[in-house]
């Protein structure tokens, strides 16, 4: 077994957006706690808490805890309210109730493609 000193080291790269300073003065603590509570209430479905996420990021930008960035670049759009259904139900309970089987749609599509190839080659 090689000693730690002789093992190859991977290159360390800085994060794409630079550092993400901690909020030592708790300037945005209220927003962070509301976002965290929202996630817990909604089984960690982040789409249900997007507005709180945006408020938290806005607080960080206003207090110099992150570089100002456009909302589009951060994944927020003007039509977010229309893009996210108000009654999202993305939890595992929905899949269990509907008899969801992972990969079934993909398998069905592959079968259709094979059948079409056979039909075209005949």
C-alpha positions as CSV (number, residue, x, y, z in Angstrom):
1,X,0.0,0.0,0.0
2,X,1.4,3.4,-1.0
3,X,2.0,5.9,1.8
4,X,0.0,9.2,1.6
5,X,3.1,11.1,0.6
6,X,3.6,9.0,-2.6
7,X,-0.1,9.0,-3.7
8,X,-0.9,11.3,-6.7
9,X,-2.7,14.4,-5.7
10,X,-5.6,15.8,-7.6
11,X,-5.5,19.4,-8.6
12,X,-7.7,21.6,-6.4
13,X,-9.8,24.2,-8.2
14,X,-11.5,27.2,-6.8
15,X,-15.3,27.3,-7.0
16,X,-16.7,28.7,-10.2
17,X,-18.3,31.6,-8.4
18,X,-15.5,32.2,-5.9
19,X,-15.9,32.0,-2.1
20,X,-19.2,31.8,-0.4
21,X,-18.6,33.6,2.9
22,X,-20.4,32.4,6.0
23,X,-23.0,34.7,7.5
24,X,-21.1,35.2,10.8
25,X,-23.2,38.3,11.8
26,X,-26.4,36.4,11.0
27,X,-27.7,39.1,8.7
28,X,-29.6,36.5,6.7
29,X,-30.4,34.0,9.4
30,X,-34.1,34.7,9.4
31,X,-34.4,34.0,5.6
32,X,-32.2,30.8,6.0
33,X,-34.4,29.5,8.8
34,X,-37.6,30.2,6.9
35,X,-36.2,28.4,3.8
36,X,-35.1,25.4,5.9
37,X,-38.5,25.2,7.7
38,X,-40.2,25.3,4.3
39,X,-38.1,22.5,3.0
40,X,-38.9,20.4,6.1
41,X,-42.6,21.1,5.8
42,X,-42.6,20.1,2.1
43,X,-40.5,16.9,2.2
44,X,-37.5,18.8,0.7
45,X,-39.3,19.6,-2.6
46,X,-37.3,22.7,-3.4
47,X,-39.7,24.0,-6.0
48,X,-42.3,24.7,-3.3
49,X,-39.8,27.0,-1.5
50,X,-38.4,28.9,-4.5
51,X,-39.7,32.3,-3.3
52,X,-37.9,31.9,0.1
53,X,-34.7,30.7,-1.7
54,X,-34.8,33.9,-3.8
55,X,-35.3,36.1,-0.7
56,X,-32.3,34.4,1.0
57,X,-30.1,34.9,-2.0
58,X,-31.2,38.5,-2.3
59,X,-30.3,39.1,1.3
60,X,-26.9,37.6,0.8
61,X,-26.3,39.8,-2.3
62,X,-27.5,42.9,-0.5
63,X,-25.2,42.2,2.5
64,X,-22.1,41.4,0.4
65,X,-22.1,37.7,1.3
66,X,-22.1,36.8,-2.4
67,X,-21.4,38.6,-5.6
68,X,-24.5,40.2,-7.2
69,X,-25.8,38.0,-10.0
70,X,-28.7,38.1,-12.3
71,X,-31.8,36.1,-11.3
72,X,-31.7,34.3,-14.6
73,X,-28.2,33.1,-14.0
74,X,-29.2,31.8,-10.6
75,X,-32.1,29.8,-12.1
76,X,-35.0,32.2,-11.5
77,X,-37.2,33.5,-14.3
78,X,-40.0,36.1,-14.5
79,X,-42.5,33.4,-15.2
80,X,-41.5,31.1,-12.3
81,X,-45.0,31.3,-10.8
82,X,-46.4,29.9,-14.0
83,X,-43.7,27.3,-14.4
84,X,-44.1,25.8,-11.0
85,X,-47.6,24.4,-10.2
86,X,-48.9,25.5,-6.9
87,X,-49.9,22.0,-6.0
88,X,-46.7,20.1,-6.7
89,X,-46.7,16.5,-5.6
90,X,-43.3,15.1,-6.4
91,X,-42.8,13.0,-3.3
92,X,-42.3,9.2,-3.3
93,X,-45.9,8.8,-2.0
94,X,-47.2,9.9,-5.4
95,X,-45.1,7.3,-7.2
96,X,-46.1,4.5,-4.8
97,X,-49.8,5.4,-5.1
98,X,-49.7,5.4,-8.9
99,X,-47.6,2.2,-9.2
100,X,-44.7,4.0,-10.7
101,X,-41.8,1.8,-11.8
102,X,-38.4,3.5,-12.4
103,X,-37.1,3.1,-16.0
104,X,-40.4,1.7,-17.4
105,X,-41.0,4.6,-19.7
106,X,-37.4,4.3,-21.0
107,X,-37.8,0.6,-21.6
108,X,-41.1,1.1,-23.4
109,X,-39.5,3.7,-25.6
110,X,-36.5,1.5,-26.5
111,X,-38.9,-1.4,-27.4
112,X,-40.9,1.0,-29.7
113,X,-37.6,2.1,-31.4
114,X,-36.5,-1.6,-31.9
115,X,-39.9,-2.5,-33.3
116,X,-39.7,0.5,-35.7
117,X,-36.2,-0.5,-36.8
118,X,-37.3,-4.1,-37.5
119,X,-40.3,-2.7,-39.5
120,X,-38.1,-0.4,-41.5
121,X,-35.5,-3.1,-42.2
122,X,-38.1,-5.6,-43.5
